[in-house]
Every structure is written in structure tokens, then in C-alpha cells.
Amino acid sequence: MAGKRKKVDIRSYFSKKSVTDPTSQRHTTTQADGDGGKESQVTAQPCCSSDKGEETGEETGAQVAIMTHDTGEDTGEESGSKETGTPVVSIRESSSESDTGSDEEQCSGGDSLDIGNKPNQPDPKSIPDQTLTSRVLHFQERWYKQYPWLHYSPAVKGVLCFYCVKAYTVQKSAMSKKADHAFSSKGYTNWKNALERFERHQNCQAHHHAVTVHAQQAAPIDSQLSSAWSKQQGNARHCLRSIVGSVQFLSRQGLAMRGHGKEDGNLFQHLKHKAKDDACLSDWLSRHHDYTSPTVQNEILQLFGTCIVKDIAQTLRSLSVQQFSIIIDGTQDISGTEQESICFRYVDEDLVPHEVFVGLYQVSRTTGVEIARAAVDVLLRLNIPLAYLRGQAYDGAANMSGSYSGAQAEMKKQQPLALYVHCGPHCLNLITQAACQASPLIRDALEWVHDLGTLSKQSGKFKGMFSAIAADSEGPNVSLRPLCPTRWTVRGNAVKAVLSQYESVLVSLEEMAASGSSSAAKANGLHDRFSKGKTVLGLLVALEVIEELECLNKSLQKRTATIAGMKEAIECVKSTLQGKRKGEKFQKVFDKAVEMVDSLELEPIQIPHQRRPPKRYTGEAGSHTPKTPEESYRPEFYKVLDTVAVQFEDRFNQPDLCVLQKLEETLLSGKVDGIVDQYPEINRQTLEIQLAMFRSKYTFTSSSEVATIIRGMPVEVRGLFNEVESLVRLLLVVPVSSAEAERSFSALRRLKTWLRSTMTQVRLNNAAVCHVHQDILDNIDIKQICQQFVAVNDRRRHVFGSFT
């Protein structure tokens, strides 16, 4: 066949006459062509290799290969004759490599050496060993690191030079004659002299040329375009991560992102600051402004907010006992829009209660029906079954606590097991308000403190006078503040500030009254009021009640507060206040007031003027008239204490609290009440058995103590009391207060300010969720957010590629 070469027995040519050309050092053997009588030439060419006399793993002796060209074919060999049918004989010595142009392996070896994009460096155990007379030598793995160009070829069963094979064997460069053929085609297996031979090859000119050619080779056009586009997408992904990271930081801190102009906002300026050390980001921002627009900001915020809320919902759905409660409270933002804050309460696997905020929602009307509808909508969106709702906590407004059309009544129509609890701190606020309003002495004194704080807030001149005078005095220097009109249980600090700086207050009011300013008349009236001794007495009596109620209020605001704990705390405060009915307590308060009045030279405490009651009420008997100021004001003190006691009974005598009380009595006494049958998660018969075992083993007095005991049990023992644990979870999951919703109002005030009053509801909700749940936001994978952002449309996928 055309183009094929055939091997001819070399022994038939050794008998022929050999003619030597002394100029070319070629040995020519003449042979008559069997067909045309033409002569064939047997040529032996000297080797160009430099490793003369080395072992190459070849057999010693002369090797001659005769290649015969078929008629009309040209094989491209550099032989002495290219005529049709002319055989060419190549002779090579074992100590040198054959000429590239005449070696059969050289011509066809590039197809069988299997050269890829990088050197083939398999496990040295798969490379043949070299067996000597007294030992066996192995290829060493460390040679790969020392000589990275080493490439093992199974075809030649030896190591080659990756760059030389590609330059001189595969591509057949013009420099092939100068190549070191042991490393370009034949393969090297002499491990005895490997290091010396590798080093010599690495430093030779042919190897350096091959490395240079490989480095300068241009990739195909499509490969170059693909590589450039991949690099562009990589840069775009890097910049998008920076943008998302900046949005994450600003939303965590509750900072505004937009400004008056495109480049005035905090987001762009934060990216600009980061771009100082990031040339890629700086260049990308100069060409792409649409990925920092308000629309993109809203979208990234929504991705963060949705991720946080989904994480909360997944936590609720993954509970072993799916019980939760809902907390709702409403307020108006800076633009006058009604915002309803919705929160959840659940108990984790360690029996620790958690309260989490899930968002601010705008309702068309503030009726109980609309608010309940909004709550149910949130549960449906988060895929949280309403059947597991076990409690609800709101304030005492009619639209929330109404028995027929309030939000709690509407929720009970859909889930009767959702027990309603009137927020404990709200109840305490109402108790404090009623107690202070019951006594004119306390009522008037607190009103004057409020007016004093208002004057200090509205008049910069008076505020400066008071600060200067208070700084010169020896006592504390605390600013004067008006009383909160709605929160009665935060008034203690304002009263203490006035009492501790009473002298500075009097001096400041006197100077302000003499200044002739527009506030002089008000300052003069306040000076007259604070100059009376009964004002001091009224403030001291108020503190005796307010301080205890404030401590209770702070205790009930904790996220881990429970119904059982609230009852114990209320009983403690009630007993403390009732203990003050003893005569010596008021005596101490009155003596302290008299001492303070004398030291400040105020108007002494006098018996107030009393009108004589009509005879139709008293008859002929005379009315009782107190003999001393102490006797006159003692009933005022008792009136306040009695009002507190009565209010405690009224405010905390709630129907659903009685249900919870029966459940706790079941836990403490071991006698299972029939109300347990209403809850599908509790098996009454099993509960009776487990309660008997539990009470025989452990001693406890409250549900909180039971939770502590269960929490410390081994897993196997805890499994014995699963029904007891379900009962404890039920007692713990019902919230005590709506303080978690109130906390979100503080975040709302920081987020939606006068400068941000036009913020949309969606943006506000997502910003609030991110700002409140900072711990969850910090753990969100930015790469995941970027992938969701890119997956929205094809244009983004084209610009950014994939983040996977």
C-alpha cells in the first residue's frame, strides 16, 4: 500500500559491498533492484546526541531499519533518494539517537506519546524499575517537584520532557535535529544517573527553546474569547459580592443607603472606600451604576430579609413539639402610617423560650378583624400551621383584647387553644397610673416634675443655667427630663434626678424667673411649687411605690419570662408593698421629708385645709380633724398601697391565666385536670403515669424548676418523661408580655426618620428584619444571596455567570 514502510532483514545486506563516502561519512551499499535494476542505498548517519556511551535501555550493537517507499509516494523523510521504490536503510548505534528525519519512531511517535495539556506524573509505583546486578532502582516521587517538566509515557515506558515532546516530536519543529531524543521521543529509564541526566537536560539549549515556544504559543481564538469572558464574569462576581456585602453591613447597622444624588449615598461611598484597595471594583463601578440603584438595593434587602424570616420559620417547623405563640403590637411611624409588629415565641429543644421578630405590616384599618387577618396571612406565607398556635399576647386596647371583635377573639375563632394574655408590663403600667392618680399629693408632685422637665427641654436658656449651677454643686449632675406620658413605670429616674438636685433646681428656677424671658412666668410658678415642703413629701411617697413596680416591670420584659415566674414575681412585690402599711414605714418617709425641708429651708409641711362636710353626711357629730401633718398625709400613703393591691387582683385575674394555672397545678400536684384533654400533643393516661414517676424521683415547686430538671437529664431518662416535657413546653410557650414587639418599635424609630419618611413598606420591613436579627444576618452566606440575585433573569446570568 502507498505510504507504508516495510522492514527488510538486515542480514541480507551485510554481504553486499559497502562503499564509503569519506566526505559525508555515509556508508553506501549497492543492491540491484529486483524489478528495475535500480540501486538502493543503505545509509548510516552519525548521531547528534550528546550522551554518547550512556545506557539508554537499548540493546547494544547495530540496528538497521530499511524503509521502502511505494511507487509515487513521498513520506517526507530526509533520505538520500526520494524516487519511487527506492529503499532507504538507516543505521543507528546504541550509544546515540537516530536522526529525526530518518527514524521511524520519530516520524510516528507524536501520535502515540499521548501528550495532554500538562505533564503526566502518575504514582512512581506504576513506573518500571531498573534492575542492576546487585540492586533495583526506582523512580523517586520527589523528582516531580524538582523537575516539573518530567512526563511519563506508557508508550515508551520511560520519562520524557513534556515541553521537548510538544516542540520537537508532536509539532516537528525545525530545531528537532538538536533535540535530546532520550527526552523527546525514546524515553529515559536509567535511574542510576537520573539526577545528573535530568540536570543536564534542563540546562541544555534545546530544552530552553522548547519551554520558550510553549510559553509563546497562542491559544485558539474561541479559547481566548472564552477565557477573556470568564475573567470578565469573575471580576463581575467579585464586584457583586462587594456590593452585597456593603448592603449587608449598612442594613445591619440600620444606616441609610441612599443620598440626595447617585453618588451621595452611604452605599456608594462605602463601595468607593473599599475600591481604594480594589482596582477591579473601582473600574467596575465606573462602568456599572445600575447595580447600586435603589431598585437593586431593595431587591438585595428583600433577599436578606426573606432568608432571615425563612430561617426563623424553618426553626419553628423543625421543633420536635410544634408549639408557638404570637405577639402583636401596633404604633405609628414618623409618617403617621400604622405599623403592626408581629413576633413569635417558641421553646427550643433545651426548653429555653425564644421570642423573634418577623416583620412590620401595614393594615388598612386597626380593627381586630384586620389585625387578626394580617396575622393569619403571615402564618400562611411562612407555612406555619395555625393548629399549633398555643398563645397570644397583646396590649389591653379594645381592638386587641375585645371579647367579641378583638384580635384575640378573632384568633380564638380559628384556634380555640390560643390562650390570650394581657401584656404584663402593660398591666403594671395601668396599675402604676391608677395608684399615682389615687393620691392628689403624688399626682400634683409628679405633674410639677413633668413641667420642670418640659421647661428644661424647651428652654435652652434654663437648661444652660441649670447645667452650670449643678456643675458647681457637690451633688450629681443629671439632666432634667419630662415624664413619659404613656409609660408610668419609667418615671423613677426623673423623680430621683429632681430630689438629688433639689437645691440646684430652686436656684435655677429663681434665676430664670428674674430673667424676664418668655418662660419667666412658668419658672416663677414652678419655683413656688417646689418651695413647698409637701412637694418633697409627695415625691418621696411616690418613689416608695414606683421603684418596686419598675423592678417588676423590667423583670417581666425578659424574653425568657414565663407565666409561673410572673405569678411568683407579682406575689413578691404585693407582699413587699403590703408590708409598708406598717406605721413605721410612713414615719421614716415623713421624717426624711422633714429633714430635707429643713436643710433646704423650704416651706414646712402643714396640715392641708379641709372643708367641713355638710351635716347631712355627719349629723350632729363633728368631723374628724387630723392633729398633725403626719396624721393628715398618712391616709394618702395607705390609699396608694391599697389601690395597688386592688389593681393587681383586677388586672391579673384573666380567664386564660386561670387555664394556665390549672395546667401548672396538674404539673405540681400530679392530679391531671380534664383541661389536658383539649391538647392533642398530650396523652392523658401516659401523663398520669409519667407524673407519678417524676414526682417520686424529683422535688420541685414550679414549672421553671421542672424545666431545669428535664434539661439536665440524660437522653434516655428524658425519654421517659416526654409527656411531662410537652406539658412544660405548653406552660413555657405562652408569652408574658409584648415587649419584643415594643423593641421593634425602637428599631423602627431608628430606621424611619424624618429624612427617610418616604421609605416604602417593603423596604422598611426588610430593613427592620435585618437590623433586628443581626446575629442571623452575620451568618448568611453572601454567595448564596448573589446566586439568587443573578438567577432572576438572563441578562444577569450573562454578566455574572454562575456562583456555584
Helices and strands as residue ranges (DSSP letters): H 11-14, E 18-21, E 26-29, E 41-44, E 63-68, E 87-92, H 104-108, G 109-111, G 124-126, E 130-131, E 136-137, H 142-146, E 150-153, E 158-161, H 162-164, I 165-170, G 174-178, H 181-181, I 182-186, G 191-193, H 194-202, H 205-216, H 221-253, H 266-275, H 279-287, G 290-292, H 294-317, E 324-332, E 338-347, E 353-362, H 368-381, G 386-388, E 389-394, H 398-401, H 407-414, E 419-422, H 424-438, H 440-458, H 460-472, G 488-490, H 492-500, H 502-513, H 520-530, H 533-556, H 563-579, H 583-600, H 615-618, H 629-651, H 655-669, G 674-678, H 684-697, H 703-711, H 715-718, G 719-721, H 722-733, H 739-751, G 754-756, H 761-772, H 774-778, H 782-790, H 794-800
